[in-house]
Amino acid sequence: MPIDAGTRVTSATAHGKHGHSLINDAKFRQLYQLALVTQHASRREKRLRDCQAALAGVAADLLSTDVIVAAHAASVDDIARGHVAPRMDRRSFEERVIEALSDAVGDRMRKTRRITAIFFDSAPNSPVLHEARALAIAAKLPVLLIQTGSPSPARARSHSKKKKRAPLEYPSIPVDAHDVIAMYRVAHESIERARDGGGPTHIVGVRWQLAAAKQPGRAAKTLTPDAVRHLEEWLITRGLPAQQWRNEIVAQFESNPVQAARQSKEQAFAAPNKSASVRENPATNARAIA
């Protein structure tokens, strides 16, 4: 059953398939490392600020063989190494999307389990993106469409009142654009679904406009536009050594960025997240999102 665009996934309430999500500490550390390297890149490229959580959360569960189409990275390894910058590619974004979708058709037919992740900014006004979405839905292609820099839902609704929206034919899930954990939670489920032949998912990174709570006795949630700071606060409140990890990650990248990226990936993939599990297992050092 499709997930409609009104379903919001927030930081600590992004549940898995059975209402639980276990993420081991190696995966948390990998997410933190990816967030740090994308933050560093965003200081050179300000337009990447709304992409930090999306790049980190999605790349954390992609393999080196998966395909990325984006203006700011050529591959999963580029993101892991912190090479997140505008690509020097003479082909247009649309041409790269067409090539990636052609390969995705082959991946679907051969059942390679390879994923194609397409990152794009704001509303998908490009005719090629509309065609890509239609093809991905019709052929159930292993594709993720990650939209970044979207306005708040209230603003988006105000612009869409004049036109009647067509019913969604695939999952389209809005996620806090600055929340790495929420982005990872949705990306993990979407990637597994695509690898299993379930078809595409549209992940919408939304800049939420959070106002003070109107109901008495209900606390308002504080908006933290910095994805790394948001993630650090989340890790610290759950007893994870964020400051120690930061020191180690910075030291590793200063000495050998390629080896640091490789080590982070090896640690994470050695103990993958299993969202179908519904119990904490102390032996695996796993923690439930709650």
TORVO-966807 format. One record per residue (C-alpha): x negated, z negated, y negated. Coordinates in steps of 0.05 Angstrom, whole numbers, padded with zeros to 5 digits, always signed. Example, Ala and Ser with C-alpha at 12.3 -4.5 7.8 and 13.67 -1.06 7.14 Angstrom:
-00246-00156+00090/-00273-00143+00021/
END
This chain:
+00000+00000+00000/-00031+00020-00067/-00053-00034-00115/-00022-00022-00182/-00059-00024-00248/-00025-00088-00268/-00063-00128-00216/-00119-00166-00251/-00180-00191-00213/-00213-00250-00248/-00279-00286-00238/-00266-00339-00185/-00200-00314-00159/-00223-00247-00131/-00202-00258-00059/-00221-00218+00002/-00178-00184+00053/-00153-00249+00084/-00154-00291+00020/-00226-00313+00029/-00294-00285+00011/-00361-00310+00037/-00423-00289+00000/-00491-00315+00022/-00543-00340-00027/-00587-00278-00016/-00530-00235-00042/-00518-00280-00102/-00592-00275-00119/-00590-00200-00111/-00530-00196-00158/-00567-00239-00209/-00629-00196-00204/-00590-00132-00214/-00554-00162-00273/-00621-00182-00305/-00652-00114-00298/-00591-00079-00326/-00590-00128-00383/-00662-00111-00398/-00645-00037-00398/-00585-00049-00444/-00632-00075-00498/-00660-00005-00502/-00593+00030-00492/-00537-00009-00527/-00483+00035-00496/-00500+00003-00428/-00475-00065-00449/-00406-00052-00420/-00437-00024-00356/-00481-00084-00335/-00431-00118-00290/-00407-00051-00260/-00477-00027-00245/-00498-00093-00214/-00434-00107-00176/-00427-00038-00146/-00501-00025-00132/-00507-00091-00094/-00469-00062-00034/-00493+00010-00038/-00548+00038+00007/-00607+00081-00014/-00573+00141+00019/-00509+00133-00022/-00498+00179-00081/-00492+00158-00154/-00467+00202-00210/-00478+00169-00278/-00508+00182-00346/-00553+00121-00338/-00582+00124-00267/-00599+00175-00214/-00598+00131-00152/-00587+00061-00124/-00663+00052-00124/-00665+00069-00199/-00617+00011-00213/-00656-00037-00168/-00721-00020-00204/-00690-00027-00272/-00695+00047-00288/-00627+00047-00321/-00632+00097-00377/-00603+00165-00398/-00621+00217-00346/-00664+00277-00364/-00620+00326-00327/-00601+00394-00355/-00538+00397-00314/-00475+00370-00347/-00439+00309-00321/-00383+00354-00296/-00431+00397-00256/-00460+00336-00223/-00390+00311-00206/-00372+00378-00174/-00436+00377-00132/-00425+00304-00111/-00352+00318-00091/-00375+00378-00049/-00424+00333-00012/-00369+00280-00004/-00325+00330+00031/-00381+00341+00081/-00392+00266+00088/-00318+00257+00103/-00317+00312+00156/-00382+00288+00189/-00363+00215+00184/-00431+00197+00155/-00404+00133+00121/-00442+00153+00058/-00410+00134-00008/-00407+00171-00074/-00401+00127-00135/-00382+00162-00200/-00391+00121-00265/-00357+00146-00328/-00340+00118-00396/-00272+00103-00426/-00211+00145-00407/-00221+00201-00357/-00202+00257-00405/-00246+00309-00371/-00206+00361-00331/-00261+00359-00279/-00251+00284-00269/-00176+00295-00261/-00190+00349-00209/-00242+00304-00175/-00191+00248-00170/-00138+00294-00141/-00187+00322-00090/-00212+00252-00071/-00140+00228-00060/-00117+00289-00021/-00178+00291+00025/-00188+00214+00028/-00260+00223+00006/-00309+00165+00009/-00312+00160-00067/-00312+00104-00119/-00291+00122-00190/-00319+00067-00235/-00291+00069-00306/-00328+00027-00358/-00313+00008-00430/-00237+00009-00424/-00194-00026-00476/-00154-00088-00461/-00090-00078-00419/-00046-00094-00479/-00079-00041-00521/-00078+00009-00464/-00003-00003-00455/+00010+00008-00529/-00023+00077-00525/+00015+00096-00462/+00086+00079-00484/+00099+00150-00507/+00082+00179-00440/+00112+00160-00373/+00056+00143-00326/+00054+00178-00259/+00057+00132-00198/-00011+00112-00171/-00030+00145-00106/-00092+00104-00093/-00118+00035-00111/-00133+00028-00185/-00159-00041-00200/-00176-00070-00269/-00234-00119-00269/-00267-00159-00324/-00321-00113-00349/-00369-00171-00360/-00358-00207-00294/-00410-00189-00241/-00377-00231-00186/-00308-00201-00196/-00337-00131-00199/-00376-00142-00135/-00316-00171-00099/-00274-00109-00114/-00332-00061-00102/-00347-00093-00034/-00276-00085-00009/-00272-00014-00038/-00338+00008-00007/-00320-00018+00061/-00252+00015+00056/-00284+00082+00037/-00337+00078+00093/-00281+00066+00143/-00244+00129+00120/-00193+00095+00075/-00205+00141+00016/-00223+00130-00057/-00214+00072-00105/-00212+00071-00180/-00247+00009-00210/-00231-00001-00283/-00279-00046-00323/-00234-00076-00377/-00255-00114-00439/-00203-00169-00436/-00174-00197-00500/-00164-00270-00483/-00122-00312-00531/-00111-00386-00530/-00064-00411-00477/+00008-00415-00502/+00034-00461-00448/+00024-00536-00460/-00028-00569-00416/-00058-00502-00395/-00130-00491-00415/-00151-00424-00444/-00206-00384-00410/-00267-00372-00454/-00288-00299-00461/-00362-00289-00446/-00381-00217-00464/-00453-00226-00437/-00451-00209-00363/-00515-00246-00347/-00495-00309-00384/-00427-00307-00350/-00460-00301-00282/-00511-00356-00297/-00455-00405-00316/-00417-00387-00253/-00479-00398-00208/-00499-00464-00241/-00429-00494-00235/-00433-00480-00160/-00501-00514-00151/-00542-00450-00145/-00613-00450-00176/-00601-00396-00229/-00659-00418-00273/-00708-00419-00214/-00684-00350-00193/-00692-00324-00263/-00765-00349-00266/-00780-00318-00198/-00747-00252-00214/-00781-00245-00281/-00849-00262-00250/-00839-00212-00193/-00819-00155-00240/-00876-00169-00287/-00926-00165-00230/-00895-00111-00186/-00826-00084-00203/-00823-00036-00144/-00840-00091-00093/-00791-00139-00127/-00734-00089-00121/-00751-00074-00048/-00754-00149-00031/-00687-00163-00063/-00653-00107-00024/-00685-00129+00042/-00662-00201+00033/-00591-00180+00017/-00583-00128+00072/-00613-00176+00124/-00553-00222+00115/-00494-00178+00092/-00430-00207+00065/-00373-00210+00116/-00308-00213+00078/-00266-00216+00141/-00293-00285+00158/-00247-00341+00136/-00290-00402+00148/-00354-00427+00116/-00412-00430+00163/-00466-00479+00138/-00517-00447+00185/-00514-00381+00147/-00518-00415+00078/-00454-00379+00056/-00409-00400+00000/-00336-00384-00012/-00313-00358-00080/-00265-00410-00106/
END
